[in-house]
Every structure is written in C-alpha cells, then in structure tokens.
Amino acid sequence: QLQLQLSGPGLVKPSETLSLTCTVSGGAVSRTNYYWGWVRQPPGKGLEWIGSIYYTGSTDYNPSLRSRLTISVDPSKNQFSLNLSSVTAADTAVYYCARPVRGALLQDWGKGTTVTVSS
Amino acid sequence: EVVLTQSPDTLSVFPGERATLSCRASQTVNSNLAWYQQKPGEAPSLLIYGASTRATGVPARFSGSGSGTEFTLTISSLQSEDFAVYFCQQYNHGPWTFGLGTKVEI
C-alpha cells in the first residue's frame, strides 16, 4: 500500500521560498512509469494543479507557476519535493502531494498541509 | 486553459434520493474527465475517470456520463457517507484543471 507523508513549514514569509517534501513508503519514487505530483487548495476554493515529475526526472509545471517552481526527486531518500519561490499571500493554501496515474489521475494522496504566507 | 464550470454550487438532498451533478468544459476534453469526492479535512479521492469508469472500490451507485463539454455525475441513492464536495477534473489539455466543486448536503 503506497503511503505519502508530507512535511514542511506551516508558515512562510512573503518573498521567501516555500519548500515541501513528500516521503513515499510502500513503493519507490524511481519506479518505472510512476509520476509524482503536487496540488493545492486555497482556503474555501477549488483545487489547483501545481505540477508533476516523472520517474525519469522530467517535469511538467503549471504555466502560472512555472517561473517560481521546482519539483525534484531524491531516490536515495525516497522523496520528492516542491520549491516555490517569491511567495505571496496568494500562495496560502492546503498543499497535497499525490501520485498521478498516467500523469493526471490523482490516485494516491498524502494528507494535506496548510501553508500560510504571512509576515 | 480549460475552465470547468460545475453546477449547482450546493445540492440539498434527502438520504436515499438521487443526486445529479453537472460539469461543463469551456472546450472539448473528449472523455478525459474525472470526478473526485472530498470530505471535510480529508484529501480528495478519485471516483470516476474517463468520464464513466469507476475507480477501484467505488460503489456502483456512483456513475458518470458525458463527453466533449458536458458531463454528469449521478449518485443513485444517497447514503450518509456521500455527503461531501465533488470536483471534476479535465486531463485532456495541460495544465490539468478542476471545477470549483459541488457541495452535496443533507
């Protein structure tokens, strides 16, 4: 059974970088044909696709975030990570890590974490 | 990007009744549409993909239909555990996008 555990700070200052890590258990992040992804949900709003990374390291980012976003994988720790730079209050959201089957269908989810951008 | 419009925003139904939720796409997404259920404080869970295929373990009372730009999620007989928010997602055109959700309440 695949499990995803998200970790990271709950509070980030404006203009700083938001860094989140998702630790995978029950499977390898380097498993062939697996994607890993990030989704967020601003307070009281719908879901937003942030981006994903393929087991090869190839990434696919939401164009609205591309200039500030980096998603990476660390097979040695069985983790994948999100870094979002120059954050503003608009980045305040519940962030989820997930495994998108076929790069799109969010089959497995980690428990979300609330990230607040505030000074 | 593709905009998904869900209606209604809130659907009030009695247990045992049928619920019909709508999702309309701003351009064709073929059958590349999924539905998710989200309960308070939880991550969403995948219900339907390919517009009409139930995900593993999803009860048969959930059914999806439609193609192109008009899609429907039907819950044939609402159970207490079905009261939740339902989101549609398109994965035909990147970036994948979601609707704002329909809340199904008692």
Boltz contact constraints between the chains, C-beta under 6 A:
constraints:
  - contact:
      token1: [A, 46]
      token2: [B, 98]
      max_distance: 6.0
  - contact:
      token1: [A, 46]
      token2: [B, 100]
      max_distance: 6.0
  - contact:
      token1: [A, 46]
      token2: [B, 101]
      max_distance: 6.0
  - contact:
      token1: [A, 47]
      token2: [B, 87]
      max_distance: 6.0
  - contact:
      token1: [A, 47]
      token2: [B, 98]
      max_distance: 6.0
  - contact:
      token1: [A, 49]
      token2: [B, 95]
      max_distance: 6.0
  - contact:
      token1: [A, 49]
      token2: [B, 96]
      max_distance: 6.0
  - contact:
      token1: [A, 62]
      token2: [B, 95]
      max_distance: 6.0
  - contact:
      token1: [A, 96]
      token2: [B, 43]
      max_distance: 6.0
  - contact:
      token1: [A, 104]
      token2: [B, 91]
      max_distance: 6.0
  - contact:
      token1: [A, 104]
      token2: [B, 96]
      max_distance: 6.0
  - contact:
      token1: [A, 105]
      token2: [B, 34]
      max_distance: 6.0
  - contact:
      token1: [A, 105]
      token2: [B, 49]
      max_distance: 6.0
  - contact:
      token1: [A, 107]
      token2: [B, 46]
      max_distance: 6.0
  - contact:
      token1: [A, 109]
      token2: [B, 43]
      max_distance: 6.0
  - contact:
      token1: [A, 112]
      token2: [B, 43]
      max_distance: 6.0
